[in-house]
Amino acid sequence: MNSWKAILATMVIFGTGVVTGGLLVHKVSDTRPQKPHGSAGFKPPNVSPGNMRVEFLRRVERELDVSTAQRDQIDKILTASQERTKKLMEPIAPKLRDEMQATREAVRNTLTPEQQMRFDELAKAQQRPREQKHPGAKPPKPPLESTNSAP
């Protein structure tokens, strides 16, 4: 049972890091000029597990000069690992989502009302790409009202 606690703790830490990193990247990208989506050469990032596997394989081929047989073997290893990871995450994913939601709410409750509005906008912008990838997915819970206002 202790190994599950360690795995859950690791996933919570990872999830919190992902949320923080996403907000940081979004904040940094707001300060840099970007090409509009319609511009030639603009390519939105695609970070699905399948695309990460393909990108990893390309980089291994490029950097390590692996043979076709090695590449195929590495691809099989990565695919099997993704399946095992998916099975491991199934029982943990709901708890992880709840923990990430609680973390977002705790962060939100430390902000001023103006900052909360901007935080909510950032969260919605971050959610849009997910909704496009998973059109049938259940929408996220709306943010809780701040409980630290004076009576």
C-alpha positions in Angstrom: 0.0 0.0 0.0 2.9 2.4 0.7 4.0 2.2 -3.0 0.5 3.5 -4.0 1.0 6.4 -1.6 4.3 7.2 -3.1 2.9 7.0 -6.6 0.0 9.2 -5.7 2.2 11.7 -4.0 4.5 11.8 -7.1 1.5 12.3 -9.4 0.1 15.1 -7.2 3.5 16.8 -7.2 3.8 16.3 -11.0 0.2 17.6 -11.6 0.9 20.7 -9.5 4.0 21.3 -11.4 2.2 21.0 -14.7 -0.4 23.5 -13.6 2.2 25.9 -12.3 4.3 25.5 -15.4 1.3 26.0 -17.7 0.4 29.2 -15.9 4.1 30.4 -16.0 4.4 29.6 -19.7 1.2 31.4 -20.5 2.3 34.4 -18.5 5.7 34.5 -20.3 4.1 34.0 -23.7 1.8 37.0 -23.0 4.8 39.2 -22.8 6.4 38.0 -26.0 5.2 39.0 -29.4 3.7 36.0 -31.3 2.6 35.3 -34.8 -1.1 35.2 -35.1 -2.6 31.7 -35.6 -3.3 32.5 -39.3 0.4 33.3 -40.0 2.5 31.1 -42.2 4.8 29.0 -40.3 2.7 29.0 -37.1 2.3 25.6 -35.7 0.4 25.1 -32.4 2.1 22.7 -30.0 0.6 19.2 -29.9 1.7 17.4 -26.8 -0.4 14.2 -26.8 1.3 11.1 -25.6 1.3 9.7 -29.1 3.0 12.8 -30.5 5.5 12.9 -27.7 6.4 9.3 -28.5 6.9 10.1 -32.2 8.9 13.2 -31.4 11.1 11.2 -29.0 11.7 8.6 -31.7 12.7 11.3 -34.2 15.1 12.8 -31.7 16.6 9.4 -30.9 17.1 8.7 -34.6 18.6 12.1 -35.2 20.9 12.2 -32.1 21.8 8.5 -31.7 21.8 7.3 -35.3 19.8 4.2 -34.4 19.0 1.5 -37.0 15.5 0.9 -38.2 15.3 -2.3 -36.1 16.4 -0.3 -33.0 13.8 2.3 -33.8 11.1 -0.3 -34.1 12.1 -1.9 -30.9 12.1 1.4 -29.0 8.7 2.3 -30.5 7.3 -1.0 -29.2 8.9 -0.3 -25.7 7.3 3.2 -25.6 3.9 2.0 -26.8 3.9 -0.8 -24.1 4.9 1.7 -21.5 2.1 4.0 -22.4 -0.4 1.2 -22.1 1.0 0.3 -18.6 1.0 3.9 -17.5 -2.6 4.3 -18.7 -3.7 1.3 -16.6 -1.8 2.7 -13.6 -3.4 6.1 -13.9 -7.0 4.9 -14.2 -7.6 4.5 -10.5 -5.5 7.5 -9.6 -6.7 10.0 -12.2 -10.0 11.1 -10.4 -8.1 11.8 -7.2 -5.4 13.6 -9.1 -7.9 15.8 -10.8 -9.5 16.6 -7.5 -6.2 17.5 -6.0 -5.3 19.7 -8.9 -8.7 21.5 -8.6 -8.1 22.0 -4.9 -4.7 23.4 -5.5 -6.1 25.8 -8.2 -8.8 26.9 -5.7 -6.2 27.4 -2.9 -4.1 29.6 -5.2 -7.1 31.5 -6.5 -8.2 32.2 -2.9 -4.9 34.0 -2.2 -5.5 36.4 -5.1 -7.2 39.8 -5.1 -10.6 39.9 -7.0 -8.9 41.5 -10.0 -6.2 38.8 -10.0 -8.9 36.1 -9.6 -10.7 37.4 -12.7 -7.4 37.2 -14.7 -6.6 33.8 -13.2 -10.0 32.5 -14.3 -9.4 33.8 -17.8 -6.0 32.0 -17.9 -7.7 28.8 -16.7 -10.3 29.0 -19.4 -7.7 29.7 -22.1 -5.8 26.6 -20.9 -9.0 24.5 -20.9 -9.9 25.3 -24.5 -7.3 23.2 -26.2 -8.3 20.2 -24.0 -11.9 20.7 -25.0 -11.0 20.6 -28.7 -9.0 17.4 -28.2 -11.8 15.8 -26.2 -15.1 17.1 -27.4 -17.2 14.7 -25.4 -15.4 15.3 -22.1 -17.2 16.4 -19.0 -16.7 20.2 -18.5 -14.7 21.2 -15.5 -16.3 22.4 -12.3 -16.8 26.1 -12.1 -14.4 27.9 -9.6 -15.7 28.1 -6.1 -16.5 31.5 -4.7 -13.8 32.9 -2.4 -14.5 32.2 1.2 -12.1 34.8 2.5 -14.3 37.8 2.0 -15.4 39.8 5.1 -19.0 39.2 6.4 
